[in-house]
Amino acid sequence: MKGRAGQIIQFVLFFGLGAGLLWWQYSRFTDVQREQFLNGIRNANYYWFAVAMGIGALSHLFRALRWEMLLQPLGHKSGLGNRFTAVMVAYLANYAFPRLGEVSRCGLIKRTDNIPFSEAFGTVVVERIIDVLCLGLIFVLVLLFQFAGLKSLWLEYIWDPAAVKLSALYAQPVKFYIALGSVIAIVSAIYWFRKKFVGLFSSKALAFLKGIRDGVLSVKQVKQSVLFIVYSLGIWGGYLLSLYVCFFCFPETQHLTMNMALILLLFGTFGVAFTPGGIGAYQLIVTALMIRLTPETEPAAASFSWLCWGSQVATVVVFTGIAFLIQPLLNKVKA
């Protein structure tokens, strides 16, 4: 019961934060902005909304295809339908609780294909590492093509505030040395007592950790490394393209380029980490970026951010249902 209560509290806190951010954004609209927002949602070209959903679903399918390449070195086979369904369920679960999707995904694939949870979880850890690398690649591309815009954002929101805080810290060196000493003490304690920490784990816990390790190391044994990279690029290319086509939903944003889509994808992804599925945080970040970097899109900026986020949610909801329906058919497809 305690665990259940904790999950409910977590859900209320995270979902409440997202809903609060949405309400805060909407409540700050002027009458003109509120009218612009509602008109934008009503008059948007939903053909492109549907196209964005299709592209998003394709990127999720690429993730399911790539997952097989990590499971094979561990000696496991899984039907494409089972993997795709597990991936979609994971995305859906993350809208309820952040990071619940990883657990749900591994639990579902264990039930359908009898793949040990720990090993499946290890492969998911590999995927998260690769996702971070892909996000780093997007950051490099943004630096190359949108350096001026990124520089102004860096100075205003990161460098200048950090400089102010560092100046305050230098003015109070005692706090700095206490913080530094605490970090050194914690790291030293972990190092000196590491054997006792290991002894605290039961044999089952150690076996579970070994399974995770094996799952992580499976990436070294991937046979078709080029295809693995293609799938990885396809996943993030799908994310980028689905966001880009949403520009065509509004006349004010149709002229925006792929470079702008790169920036929104980069910073919008960070918003997803703060609230379930990015609810609230994604809209605030994307709207603010569009108004700052492309002021001419201000009338449609809020509508775009909500519609773009909505296309992601709709993709997950609709294709999770479709995945369950076509699961047997997909399982007959050889990966």
Backbone torsions as a table, in degrees:
resi	resn	phi	psi	omega
1	MET	NA	-37.0	-179.9
2	LYS	-62.9	-42.1	179.2
3	GLY	-63.7	-40.5	179.0
4	ARG	-63.9	-43.0	179.3
5	ALA	-62.9	-38.8	178.6
6	GLY	-63.5	-39.4	179.0
7	GLN	-65.5	-40.7	179.3
8	ILE	-64.3	-43.4	179.0
9	ILE	-61.8	-42.7	179.3
10	GLN	-62.0	-44.0	179.4
11	PHE	-61.2	-45.8	-179.3
12	VAL	-61.8	-41.6	-178.6
13	LEU	-66.4	-50.2	-176.7
14	PHE	-69.4	-45.3	179.9
15	PHE	-67.3	-37.2	177.5
16	GLY	-62.9	-37.8	177.5
17	LEU	-63.6	-46.1	-180.0
18	GLY	-63.3	-46.4	179.5
19	ALA	-64.3	-36.6	178.1
20	GLY	-64.5	-40.1	178.0
21	LEU	-64.9	-40.2	177.4
22	LEU	-62.2	-47.5	-179.4
23	TRP	-64.0	-39.0	179.3
24	TRP	-61.8	-42.9	178.9
25	GLN	-64.9	-47.1	-177.1
26	TYR	-66.1	-38.2	-177.6
27	SER	-69.6	-22.2	180.0
28	ARG	-84.7	-7.7	176.7
29	PHE	-64.0	139.6	167.5
30	THR	-75.5	171.8	178.8
31	ASP	-59.1	-38.9	179.3
32	VAL	-66.7	-44.6	-179.6
33	GLN	-65.0	-38.7	178.7
34	ARG	-64.5	-40.2	178.5
35	GLU	-66.6	-40.9	177.6
36	GLN	-62.1	-42.2	-178.9
37	PHE	-63.3	-49.6	-178.6
38	LEU	-65.1	-40.2	177.0
39	ASN	-63.9	-38.8	179.0
40	GLY	-62.1	-43.2	179.1
41	ILE	-66.1	-40.9	-178.1
42	ARG	-69.6	-39.0	-171.6
43	ASN	-100.2	6.6	-179.4
44	ALA	-63.1	152.3	177.3
45	ASN	-84.5	99.9	-173.6
46	TYR	-79.7	-2.8	171.4
47	TYR	-62.3	-45.6	-179.6
48	TRP	-71.0	-28.1	173.5
49	PHE	-60.4	-44.5	178.9
50	ALA	-66.6	-38.3	177.6
51	VAL	-62.6	-42.2	178.4
52	ALA	-60.7	-39.4	177.6
53	MET	-62.6	-43.4	179.6
54	GLY	-62.3	-42.5	179.5
55	ILE	-66.6	-40.6	178.3
56	GLY	-61.5	-41.5	178.2
57	ALA	-63.8	-36.5	178.8
58	LEU	-64.9	-39.1	178.4
59	SER	-64.9	-36.2	177.1
60	HIS	-68.1	-34.7	176.5
61	LEU	-65.3	-39.3	175.8
62	PHE	-59.4	-38.2	179.4
63	ARG	-64.5	-39.9	178.2
64	ALA	-66.0	-38.7	178.1
65	LEU	-66.4	-41.4	-179.8
66	ARG	-67.8	-32.9	-178.4
67	TRP	-60.5	-37.4	178.3
68	GLU	-58.0	-35.1	-177.8
69	MET	-70.2	-21.9	175.8
70	LEU	-88.3	-27.0	-179.5
71	LEU	-80.6	-32.0	-177.1
72	GLN	-58.0	-45.8	180.0
73	PRO	-61.3	-19.4	178.7
74	LEU	-87.0	-0.4	178.8
75	GLY	83.7	22.0	-178.2
76	HIS	-114.3	145.3	174.7
77	LYS	-119.6	142.6	-178.6
78	SER	-144.0	139.3	178.5
79	GLY	-69.3	146.0	-179.8
80	LEU	-59.0	-39.2	179.1
81	GLY	-62.7	-40.1	178.5
82	ASN	-65.6	-41.5	-179.0
83	ARG	-68.8	-43.9	-179.2
84	PHE	-64.1	-41.4	177.8
85	THR	-62.9	-42.8	179.5
86	ALA	-63.2	-40.3	178.9
87	VAL	-63.7	-45.1	-179.0
88	MET	-66.1	-40.7	177.4
89	VAL	-62.0	-37.4	178.7
90	ALA	-62.0	-45.6	177.9
91	TYR	-61.6	-41.5	-179.1
92	LEU	-65.2	-41.3	-179.7
93	ALA	-64.5	-32.9	-179.8
94	ASN	-67.2	-17.8	175.1
95	TYR	-76.5	-15.9	176.4
96	ALA	-94.0	-51.5	179.8
97	PHE	-135.5	126.2	176.0
98	PRO	-57.3	134.4	178.7
99	ARG	71.4	0.6	174.3
100	LEU	-68.0	-26.5	-177.6
101	GLY	-59.6	-39.6	-179.5
102	GLU	-61.7	-42.2	179.6
103	VAL	-67.3	-45.5	-179.6
104	SER	-61.1	-41.7	-178.2
105	ARG	-62.4	-46.1	-178.8
106	CYS	-70.9	-35.0	177.9
107	GLY	-66.4	-38.5	-179.2
108	LEU	-69.5	-41.0	-178.9
109	ILE	-70.7	-26.2	174.6
110	LYS	-68.7	-38.4	-178.6
111	ARG	-72.7	-36.4	-175.7
112	THR	-86.7	-32.1	-174.6
113	ASP	-126.9	6.2	177.8
114	ASN	56.6	38.2	176.3
115	ILE	-91.5	125.6	-178.1
116	PRO	-51.6	135.3	-176.4
117	PHE	-57.2	-43.9	-175.6
118	SER	-63.1	-41.0	-179.5
119	GLU	-70.1	-40.7	176.4
120	ALA	-62.2	-40.4	179.7
121	PHE	-64.5	-36.0	176.9
122	GLY	-61.7	-39.0	178.3
123	THR	-68.2	-32.9	177.7
124	VAL	-68.2	-36.7	175.6
125	VAL	-59.8	-42.9	176.8
126	VAL	-58.6	-44.5	-179.9
127	GLU	-59.9	-41.1	-179.6
128	ARG	-65.1	-37.5	177.5
129	ILE	-63.8	-43.4	179.5
130	ILE	-65.2	-38.4	177.3
131	ASP	-60.5	-40.0	178.0
132	VAL	-64.1	-41.1	178.1
133	LEU	-63.1	-41.1	178.3
134	CYS	-65.3	-38.5	177.1
135	LEU	-65.0	-36.3	175.3
136	GLY	-64.3	-37.3	176.8
137	LEU	-63.4	-41.5	177.6
138	ILE	-62.6	-39.4	177.8
139	PHE	-60.5	-42.8	178.5
140	VAL	-63.0	-42.8	179.0
141	LEU	-63.1	-39.3	177.2
142	VAL	-64.0	-39.9	177.2
143	LEU	-61.3	-40.3	-177.5
144	LEU	-69.9	-40.9	-171.3
145	PHE	-103.7	-18.8	-178.2
146	GLN	-135.7	44.7	-174.7
147	PHE	-62.6	-42.3	-176.7
148	ALA	-61.3	-47.1	-179.9
149	GLY	-65.7	-40.3	179.9
150	LEU	-68.5	-35.4	179.4
151	LYS	-63.2	-43.7	-179.9
152	SER	-64.5	-39.0	177.9
153	LEU	-67.2	-40.5	178.9
154	TRP	-61.1	-46.9	-178.3
155	LEU	-65.2	-43.2	-173.8
156	GLU	-74.9	-41.6	-170.9
157	TYR	-103.4	-16.1	-176.8
158	ILE	-122.0	-59.4	-172.9
159	TRP	-65.5	-51.4	-177.1
160	ASP	-63.2	-47.4	176.7
161	PRO	-61.6	-37.9	179.2
162	ALA	-65.7	-39.3	178.9
163	ALA	-62.3	-39.2	178.4
164	VAL	-64.0	-44.6	-179.1
165	LYS	-67.0	-38.2	178.2
166	LEU	-65.7	-38.7	177.8
167	SER	-61.8	-41.1	178.1
168	ALA	-65.9	-35.4	179.5
169	LEU	-68.6	-40.6	177.7
170	TYR	-63.5	-30.3	179.2
171	ALA	-71.9	-18.9	178.2
172	GLN	-128.2	73.3	-174.6
173	PRO	-62.4	-23.7	-179.3
174	VAL	-60.9	-43.7	179.2
175	LYS	-63.1	-38.0	-179.6
176	PHE	-63.1	-46.8	-177.6
177	TYR	-69.9	-31.7	176.4
178	ILE	-66.3	-44.4	179.3
179	ALA	-63.6	-44.7	179.4
180	LEU	-63.2	-43.0	179.1
181	GLY	-63.3	-36.8	179.6
182	SER	-65.3	-42.7	178.7
183	VAL	-62.6	-45.5	180.0
184	ILE	-62.5	-41.0	-179.8
185	ALA	-64.1	-42.2	-179.2
186	ILE	-65.7	-45.5	179.5
187	VAL	-62.8	-42.0	179.9
188	SER	-64.0	-41.9	-179.7
189	ALA	-63.4	-42.1	178.8
190	ILE	-62.3	-40.3	-178.9
191	TYR	-67.1	-47.6	-173.8
192	TRP	-72.5	-28.8	-177.0
193	PHE	-108.5	21.8	-175.7
194	ARG	-62.9	-35.2	-179.4
195	LYS	-67.3	-36.8	177.6
196	LYS	-68.3	-36.1	177.3
197	PHE	-62.0	-42.4	179.4
198	VAL	-63.7	-37.9	-179.7
199	GLY	-65.9	-19.9	179.5
200	LEU	-71.2	-21.6	-178.6
201	PHE	-80.0	138.1	175.5
202	SER	-78.1	170.5	179.3
203	SER	-62.4	-35.6	178.3
204	LYS	-65.6	-40.0	179.7
205	ALA	-65.8	-40.4	178.8
206	LEU	-66.0	-37.7	177.5
207	ALA	-64.8	-38.5	177.9
208	PHE	-63.6	-44.5	179.0
209	LEU	-64.6	-36.2	177.4
210	LYS	-64.3	-38.5	177.7
211	GLY	-62.5	-42.0	177.2
212	ILE	-62.2	-43.2	179.1
213	ARG	-60.3	-44.5	179.3
214	ASP	-61.9	-39.4	178.6
215	GLY	-63.6	-40.7	179.5
216	VAL	-65.5	-43.2	-177.5
217	LEU	-72.1	-10.2	-179.0
218	SER	-62.3	-23.2	-178.5
219	VAL	-64.1	-27.2	179.6
220	LYS	-71.1	-19.7	-174.7
221	GLN	-105.5	11.5	178.2
222	VAL	-63.5	127.6	-174.4
223	LYS	-77.1	-47.0	-176.7
224	GLN	-102.5	80.0	-174.1
225	SER	-63.8	-35.0	-180.0
226	VAL	-65.3	-44.6	178.7
227	LEU	-63.9	-36.4	177.9
228	PHE	-61.1	-42.7	178.6
229	ILE	-67.5	-39.9	178.9
230	VAL	-60.7	-44.9	177.8
231	TYR	-61.5	-42.4	-179.1
232	SER	-62.5	-44.9	177.3
233	LEU	-67.0	-33.9	177.9
234	GLY	-64.2	-37.5	178.9
235	ILE	-61.0	-53.6	-176.1
236	TRP	-77.3	-28.8	173.1
237	GLY	-64.2	-35.9	176.1
238	GLY	-65.7	-41.8	176.5
239	TYR	-58.4	-45.4	-177.7
240	LEU	-65.9	-46.5	-176.8
241	LEU	-67.6	-36.7	178.8
242	SER	-65.4	-35.6	175.6
243	LEU	-69.0	-42.5	-177.5
244	TYR	-60.8	-43.8	-176.5
245	VAL	-67.9	-21.1	175.8
246	CYS	-65.8	-20.9	175.0
247	PHE	-57.6	-31.8	-175.6
248	PHE	-79.2	-0.3	177.1
249	CYS	-74.8	-20.9	-175.3
250	PHE	-131.5	139.2	178.0
251	PRO	-59.7	-34.0	-176.6
252	GLU	-71.5	-19.2	-176.1
253	THR	-113.6	0.9	-176.2
254	GLN	-63.7	-24.6	-176.8
255	HIS	-84.8	-8.3	-176.2
256	LEU	-67.9	147.3	-173.2
257	THR	-100.4	175.0	177.3
258	MET	-63.5	-28.3	177.3
259	ASN	-60.7	-42.2	177.8
260	MET	-66.8	-36.9	177.6
261	ALA	-62.1	-36.9	177.6
262	LEU	-61.0	-45.0	-179.7
263	ILE	-62.9	-46.4	-178.7
264	LEU	-64.8	-37.9	178.2
265	LEU	-65.0	-42.9	-178.3
266	LEU	-60.9	-54.6	-175.1
267	PHE	-79.0	-31.2	177.1
268	GLY	-64.8	-33.2	178.2
269	THR	-62.5	-36.9	177.5
270	PHE	-65.1	-33.8	179.1
271	GLY	-62.9	-31.9	-179.2
272	VAL	-64.8	-24.4	-177.1
273	ALA	-75.8	-18.1	-173.1
274	PHE	-90.7	-32.3	-177.5
275	THR	-135.5	161.2	-179.8
276	PRO	-56.5	115.8	-179.6
277	GLY	65.8	11.5	179.6
278	GLY	81.3	8.0	-176.6
279	ILE	-54.8	126.7	179.9
280	GLY	86.4	-58.3	-178.6
281	ALA	-63.8	-42.6	-179.6
282	TYR	-60.9	-46.8	-178.5
283	GLN	-61.9	-43.1	-179.2
284	LEU	-63.5	-45.6	-177.2
285	ILE	-65.9	-49.2	-176.8
286	VAL	-65.1	-43.2	179.4
287	THR	-60.7	-46.9	-178.6
288	ALA	-63.1	-41.5	179.9
289	LEU	-64.2	-43.1	-178.3
290	MET	-64.6	-43.4	-179.9
291	ILE	-66.1	-37.4	-178.3
292	ARG	-71.4	-44.8	-173.0
293	LEU	-90.8	-29.0	179.4
294	THR	-133.8	77.9	-174.7
295	PRO	-56.3	-27.6	-177.9
296	GLU	-67.4	-15.8	-179.5
297	THR	-92.5	3.9	-174.6
298	GLU	-52.7	-41.6	-179.4
299	PRO	-59.0	-27.1	-176.9
300	ALA	-112.0	1.3	-173.0
301	ALA	-61.1	-48.8	-178.8
302	ALA	-66.1	-42.5	179.2
303	SER	-61.0	-41.9	179.6
304	PHE	-62.2	-46.7	-176.3
305	SER	-62.5	-40.8	179.4
306	TRP	-70.1	-39.8	-178.8
307	LEU	-70.4	-39.8	179.3
308	CYS	-63.8	-45.0	176.5
309	TRP	-64.1	-39.7	179.2
310	GLY	-62.1	-34.4	178.4
311	SER	-65.5	-34.7	178.2
312	GLN	-68.2	-43.2	179.2
313	VAL	-65.5	-45.4	-179.4
314	ALA	-61.5	-39.2	177.8
315	THR	-58.5	-47.0	-178.2
316	VAL	-65.4	-46.9	-176.9
317	VAL	-64.7	-50.6	-176.1
318	VAL	-65.8	-47.2	-174.1
319	PHE	-80.7	-15.3	169.6
320	THR	-66.5	-43.8	176.2
321	GLY	-63.6	-43.3	179.2
322	ILE	-63.7	-37.6	-179.0
323	ALA	-60.1	-42.4	178.5
324	PHE	-65.0	-35.3	-177.8
325	LEU	-70.9	-40.2	-175.6
326	ILE	-101.1	8.4	-178.4
327	GLN	-52.6	-47.6	179.2
328	PRO	-62.2	-37.2	-179.1
329	LEU	-67.3	-43.1	-180.0
330	LEU	-66.8	-30.9	-179.5
331	ASN	-65.3	-19.1	178.3
332	LYS	-83.7	-10.8	-179.8
333	VAL	-82.3	129.3	178.3
334	LYS	-81.4	128.8	179.7
335	ALA	-71.6	NA	NA
